[in-house]
Amino acid sequence: MYSFITILIIIACVLLMLVVLIQNPKGGGLSSAFGGISNQILGVKRTTDFLEKATWMLIVTIAVLSISTFFFAGTSTAPTGPKSELEDVDLGGAPAAPLIPPGTTTAPDTSGPAR
């Protein structure tokens, strides 16, 4: 699901780039690119309204899809990769009490030097 939403975000971003590139900051854009044809068929005002609405719809779509990836990011069932050798290292220090070897009933005498 995460991959599907990511692909939708990429498609929406490409469409947004195209819509923004079609627009002209001075109000020309697509409506002036076709000369008199656009004035007769679409009309100048209607073209800019459509491009503005398309821009806002794509921006909202990208925002909603981006927020929705947050909910699907932690649901991956794939393993995260090979186990690191550092994960098995004990950084806790020495144990509080000496370990008793198996088969003995008392702890070894550690109060003096070894003989």
C-alpha positions in Angstrom: 0.0 0.0 0.0 2.9 2.4 0.8 4.4 1.8 -2.6 1.0 2.4 -4.3 0.5 5.7 -2.5 4.1 6.7 -3.3 3.5 6.1 -7.0 0.3 8.2 -6.8 2.2 11.0 -5.2 4.8 10.9 -8.0 2.1 11.0 -10.7 0.4 13.9 -9.0 3.7 15.8 -8.7 4.4 15.3 -12.4 0.8 16.5 -13.3 1.3 19.5 -11.0 4.5 20.5 -12.7 2.8 20.3 -16.1 -0.1 22.4 -15.0 2.2 25.0 -13.4 4.4 25.2 -16.6 1.3 25.6 -18.8 0.3 28.7 -16.8 1.8 32.1 -17.5 2.4 34.4 -14.5 1.0 37.4 -16.5 -2.3 35.7 -17.3 -1.5 34.4 -20.8 -0.4 30.8 -20.5 -2.6 28.2 -22.3 -5.2 30.8 -23.2 -2.8 32.8 -25.3 -0.9 29.8 -26.7 -3.7 29.0 -29.2 -4.4 32.5 -30.3 -8.0 33.2 -31.2 -9.0 29.6 -31.1 -8.9 29.5 -27.3 -11.0 32.7 -27.1 -13.6 31.2 -29.4 -13.8 27.7 -27.8 -12.7 27.8 -24.2 -12.6 31.5 -23.4 -9.7 33.2 -21.6 -11.4 33.4 -18.2 -12.6 29.7 -18.2 -9.1 28.4 -19.1 -7.4 30.2 -16.2 -10.1 29.0 -13.8 -9.6 25.4 -14.9 -5.8 25.6 -14.5 -6.2 27.3 -11.1 -8.6 24.7 -9.9 -6.4 21.9 -11.2 -3.4 23.3 -9.4 -5.3 23.5 -6.1 -6.7 20.0 -6.5 -3.3 18.5 -7.2 -1.8 20.4 -4.2 -4.5 19.0 -1.9 -4.1 15.5 -3.4 -0.4 15.5 -2.8 -0.8 16.8 0.8 -3.5 14.2 1.6 -1.5 11.3 0.0 1.7 12.5 1.8 -0.1 12.5 5.2 -1.6 9.1 4.5 1.8 7.5 3.9 2.5 8.2 7.6 -0.2 5.6 8.5 1.2 3.0 6.2 4.9 3.5 6.9 5.1 1.2 9.9 3.0 -1.7 8.6 5.8 -3.3 6.5 6.1 -7.0 7.0 9.4 -7.3 5.1 12.6 -7.9 7.1 14.7 -4.8 7.7 17.9 -6.5 6.5 20.6 -8.7 7.8 21.2 -8.6 11.5 24.2 -6.5 12.6 27.0 -8.0 14.6 26.8 -5.0 17.0 23.2 -6.0 18.0 24.6 -9.0 20.0 27.2 -7.0 21.9 26.4 -6.6 25.6 27.1 -3.0 26.7 25.7 -3.4 30.2 29.1 -4.0 31.9 30.0 -6.8 34.3 27.3 -8.7 36.1 26.5 -7.7 39.7 27.4 -11.1 41.1 30.0 -13.7 39.8 28.5 -16.4 37.7 28.4 -19.9 39.3 29.8 -22.7 37.0 27.3 -25.5 36.3 27.5 -28.4 38.7 28.8 -26.5 41.7 26.7 -25.5 44.7 28.7 -22.5 45.9 30.3 -19.5 44.3 34.1 -19.6 43.8 36.3 -17.7 46.3 37.2 -14.4 44.7 38.5 -12.6 47.8 42.2 -13.4 47.5 44.7 -13.9 44.8 44.6 -17.1 42.7 46.9 -20.0 44.0 
